[in-house]
Amino acid sequence: MGVVIRTSNTAGATRKQQAQQLSWLAANHDRTCDLVYEEVQQLEQQPCSKRSSRSDRQLRRKPLLLPGVAAAVLSALRKQHERWQGATVCPRQHTEAVVAFMCRARSARQLAFRNSPSLVELPSNVCLLQQLRSLTIERCINLQELPQDLGCLSSLERLELLHCPSLRALPRSVCGLQQLQQLVVRHCPRLHALPRSLAKLCSLRHLEIEACGLKALPAAFPGPRLAASLSSLSISDCHGIEELPDGLFTTAGPALTALQRLTLQLPSLESLPPGIGARLPRLVKFTVGGQALSELPSQLWQFRRLSHLVVRGCHALAALPAAIADLESLTRLDVISCKNLSELPENFGANCLSSSLTCLVLSDCHSLRELPASVGALGSLRELVLHSCGRLRQLPSSMGGEAAGLGDALQSLTISGCDSLHGLPVSLLHLKQKITPGAAAEAAAARALASALDA
């Protein structure tokens, strides 16, 4: 059984309504598997909404009979109500009472707290929920910390901490979450460090850190256990991270043998380890970006299985390395918002890319003036998107030539916002029916960019 509990901190939340919530929780918390609590502002919100019509009817009945312990707690709470001023219960006191009952739901498998500014801390007994599989805390702006014994949640598989600006740290006991498979922390600006014990997680497959106040990653990150289990790693918009720890993507640490998807979008990161590709033998998609990143490793060819490369927001990047042409499995390349990128390598369409690359997206590369003649050798290219490349003057005549065979493979050519581009090579005139014109080109480019991030 699942339940969504909503309470209001406005005048519409009467003591009767709030007591009704507590009555229902006290009588039913042992039977609920999916609990969501949130505070709302609208006066018309019902104090509690259930997923089943039967439960809706139950809530409209008179207050339910309570177990002995729960009745005593509620009785004490009502006495407290008499001392509070006005018609409504203090939001913080009510939240604490509701959360206390929710954390007694021993059969709960999913627990979520959303939009709850009155939530300052979670009671420690939440760690007694041994069947809990998922814990989500979202937009609880005053939550400062998690219980120190959080690691006792031995069955927890997913932990999400989203938009909690007051959260300062994760407990060291997080290493006890041996079943944890997914950890997502987003928009927690006061979170300045991750616990070192994070490296002891042996089941974690997906780790995502976004827009947090991290100054650095733990020195021992990722550690042999985490390196063997991680299949997806994303660290983005953490402005305080200027360099990666010595053991990450280098011979000083373990290879991430299971990692398939990697995102590094760090505004202050200036360089990547030279041999990063050799430490990621199974990587399929790599998204890299950062305003300070001035070059990509020259050993890109070491990414043997890489099929999708996204280079995004690298304002200091002037050129791509020639080794990009040696990526034998690369089928899609997206270069987005690299404002100082002036050219592609001369051998871009040669070597491995000539037979592997099927999609090329160049967007918001304002300094790009021309494409190399070797682009015409991309015999497998099916989709080409040129968007907002304002200084791009012409396309190479080799595109669509008889020797290249590009015209036979190309199925979609989208050109939008390239104001300096005048005309097409004669060899491309027979592709006129494949060119996306006008407003449709903008929409097509937008779809291509969206797919670059979602793929």
Summary of the structure (lengths in Angstrom):
residues: 455
radius of gyration: 27.7
end to end distance: 34.6
largest distance: 88.4
contacts: 1541
relative contact order: 0.05
helix: 28%
strand: 20%
